[in-house]
C-alpha cells in the first residue's frame, strides 16, 4: 500500500500568514494527488486535484504543487475560515490512501 | 444536483454485521465513469478509504479489511450498500460515501456521514 506522510501534523498560524503543508508518498504517484479541507463535524471538501488543479469555487489563495513523491499545498494568506484540518489523498493505485492530516490552528 | 446520504444503525454490538446504505440523487451509477466509495473516520483520527464500486460493477477494497467488506449497488433504487462483518470497537467511526471523478480525479461529492458506535 502507498503510505502518505504529511508534515507538520499541526501548525499554529495567524490570519494573513502563508502556510505550507507537505505530503510525501512512499512511492511515485505521478500527480495523482488531491487535497481536502475538513472542519469539525463536517465531511471533507475537495480543494485541489491532480496535484495542482484548483477545484471550481475554491479561493485562489490555495495552490498545490509537486509530482512523484513530494507534494505541497500552500495557503498564501490565511483567512479565518481556513482554520481546519487538511488531508492529502492518492489515487495512483489501490488501495486509495489518505495522509494523516495537518491541523491548522489559531496562533 | 448531486446529493449523497448515508444511513444505517448508530449502534452495533461486537461481532455483529454492519449494513450501511448510501442513497444518492443527481446521477446514475450505471452511467460510464461513475465510481462510489465508502470512507470512514474514527473519532479524532484520519480518513480511511474502505471500498469502491464502479458503474461497470468493478469492486475494490482496502487491503486490511477486504475479508470483512462487501459493496454492492442497486441502480434502480439509486443506492450503494456496504456490509462489514465481525464488527469490533475499533470500527467505531463516522462512515461517509463519496463520489469519485465526476468533476475531477478525486472525491468530488461527499455525504454528510453517519456515526457508528460498536459497543456491547
Interface residues (C-beta under 8 A of the other chain):
Chain A: X1 X32 X34 X36 X38 X43 X44 X45 X46 X49 X50 X53 X55 X56 X87 X89 X91 X94 X95 X96 X97 X98 X99 X100 X101
Chain B: X37 X46 X47 X48 X49 X52 X60 X61 X62 X63 X96 X98 X100 X103 X104 X105 X106 X107 X108 X110 X111 X112 X113
